[in-house]
Amino acid sequence: MQMKVSVLAMASALLASGCAVDTRPADMTVPALPAQWVAAGLATGAAGAVQEDWWRSFGSAELDALVERARAQSHDLAAAVARVGQAEAVARAAGAASWPALTGQLNASREGRIDGHASVAGTAYGTGLAASYEIDFWGRQRADREGASASLQASVFDRDTVRLSVTAGVANAWLEAVSLRERAAIGERQWRGAERLLALVESRVRAGAALPLEQAQQRGLVAAQRRSVEALRQASQAAETAVALLIGQAGGVAIGTASLAALRVPSIDAGLPAELLVRRPDIARAEARLVAAQADVAAARAALLPSVTLSAGISSGGERLRHVWDNPVYALAVGLAAPIFDAGRLAASRDQALAQREELLAGYRAAIVAAFGDTANALNTLAGVDAQARAQADELAEAQRALTLAESRYRAGADTLLTLIDAQRTLYAAQDVAAQLRAQRLQASVALYKALGGGWSRGASTVTAARATAPTGVSP
């Protein structure tokens, strides 16, 4: 009884004096960010806040359906979800270490003499229960538990990052595919127009009003236009394959939208640069990984210190199974274990954890800078494309007018074919540039949505972490 009281008293003293471990990184300062965006005027005022279903702002039912398929079928996203499941299991295992371990045993044996005069016991039965508990005196178990929880959160944020990347990737690839189809259609119209003018040149050659050289030049223009159309068709098929890969499907995907002209151009509120810290899942992932690394440092330091283990057991045995509990025996013990010599292995593990924490701290700061760069680039692209589109509208109108005049003058014999060919090429280039700028404007909107986190919310992604550190069915 005195031994029992002494063990319990010692355990109580150790529990009362247990040291808490601080798993927060010592230095979480972030790079300084500007107070405003340089191109903020494009994304404020009547602009709308970023919603979770931001892709619907383009007004395309086909794009909506492709995004939903990608979010349901993407193999990259499925792998990210599986990694969350792995992290949940690791977090549960880390949480279970803070609870006592209880094992039971039941055994039966028989001893018999083979030869000689040895004394044997015959048949024997035994049973028992044993419990052990390591007191978290230095906070190692708590550090492991909090590190596993932070790693789980990092996996959740990684899943959200992959989902955002897949969604933006599908939207961007779809816009590219539709743009290439539209440019191919424009090229075909230009090709037919060039063939119509070739017929005019051929009639003038037959009438002796034009030289065969002019006919060869126009034929060359028709061939070049046909080559351009075939190249655009090839690129369009490649873009459709890219969309299919993003939605987890082999082969191409049928795209019915023929032009981007009917799509809405969204107006987006970029907010303030400092808001990126709570809007981007990749920044949250880097922060969670940094917290996990700090917990690893605390656990590695605690591993250098002695550990205290409480154990208790009860066992009994006998020669008859029905009498196995007739003479039970209990045992209580306290064990103290301290590392003495391990050739520097534990110290090396601590140094490794410290170096990894510094690496992840640099990665956390780099993620913030990259987020700012992504958003600034998207805003700058929007500003640049809008300015180009305004100038290009005038360029397209004048190119159309120039071709009309050049064709009239050529029919009247007042100008050479070279002037007409030059006017054709100018108009064809202007029409193609107009289609490209329309696609770039929409793709820049996708890039801005992605840079701003796509309506992501940290609160919606932190629900599962608190539940994962406790054993199933137990609420510590």
C-alpha positions, 0 to 999 in steps of 0.5 A: 500500500505504501508503494502504491501511495508513493507511486501515485504521489510521484505521478501527481507531482510530475503531472502538476509540474509538467511543462507546456511547449510553445509550438508557435514559430518565434518569427512569423513576420511577413514581407511588407506589402504596399497599401494599394494596388498600382492598377487598383482603379480597374477593380474597385468601385462597382466591382463585385467581390470574389465568390466561390463560384466565380467562374459563373460570372462569365455567363457560359453554361458550358464552362459551368458544366466543365468546371463541375466535372473537373471538380468531381473527376480530377485525378489531381484533386482526388490525390489531394483529397487522399492526402487529407485522409492520410493526414487525418490518420496521422493526426489521430495516431498522434492524439492517441499517444496522449492516452494510456495504452491498455493490453490484455493477454491470455496464454496456456502452456504445457511442460513435460519431461522428455527424459531424466529427472527434471521437475515439470509443472504440467499444464498452466494457464495465465491471464492479465491486463497491463497499462502504461502511460508516458507522462508528457513532462516536457511537452513532446507528445503535445508537440507531436499532437499539435504538429500533426494537427498543423500538418492536417490543416496544411493538407486541407489547404493544399487540397483547396489550392489544388481545387482552385488550380484545377478550376482556373486551369479548366477555365483558362484552357476552355477560353483558349480552346474557344479562342482558337476555334474563333480565330480559325473561323475568322481565318476561314472567312479571310481565306474565302475572301482571299479566294474571291479576290483571286477569282477577280485577279484571274479574270483580269489576267484573262482580260489582259488587264493584270499580269500573271505575277499578280495572279501568283502573288494572290495565290500565295496569299490564299495558300498562306491563309489556308496554312494559318487556318490549319495551324489554328485548327491543330492548336484548337484540338490540342487545347480541347485535349488539355481541357479533357486532361484537366477533367480527368478524361482521356481524349478530347472533349466536345466544345460547342461554344464558337465565339467568346463575344457573348461572354460577360467580362467580369468586374472584380474587386481586388481589395487590399494587398494585405488581404491576400494573407487570408484569401489565399489557400497556398499562403495558409498552407505555407503557414500551417507547414511552418507551425508544424515545423515549429512543433517538430522543433519542440518535439525534437528538443523534448526528446533530448530530455528524460521521459517518465512512464507509469505502468500498472498491471494485474495478472493471475495463473493456475493449473486449471482454467476455471481457477485462473483468477483465484490468485491475482497479483498487481504491479505498479511501477514508475520508470525514468529513462534518459538518453546518455549516449547516442552518438549525437543522433537526437541532437542531429534530429533537433538541428534538422528540425531547426533547419527545416523550420527556417526553410519553411519560414522562407517558403512562407514569406516567398508564398506571400510575395508570390501572391502579391506578384500574381495579383499585381501581374493580373491587374497589370494585364487587365489594364494593358489589354483594356488599353490595347483593345480600345486602340485596336478597335480603331485599328480594325475599323480603319483596316476594314475601310482600307480594304474596301477602298483598295478593292474598289481602286483595284477593280477600277484599275487605279491601284496595283495588286500590291496595295490590295494584298497589303490591305488584305493582310492588314485587315486579317491581322487586325481581326486576329488580334481582336480575337486574341485580345478578347481571349486575353482579357477573359484569361486575365480575369481568370488569373485575377480570380485565382490570384485573389484566392477564388473566394476561398475562406479559411474558416470553411477549411479548418473544421476537420482539424480539431476533430482529428487529434482525438481517438475515435469516440473520445473527447479529451 
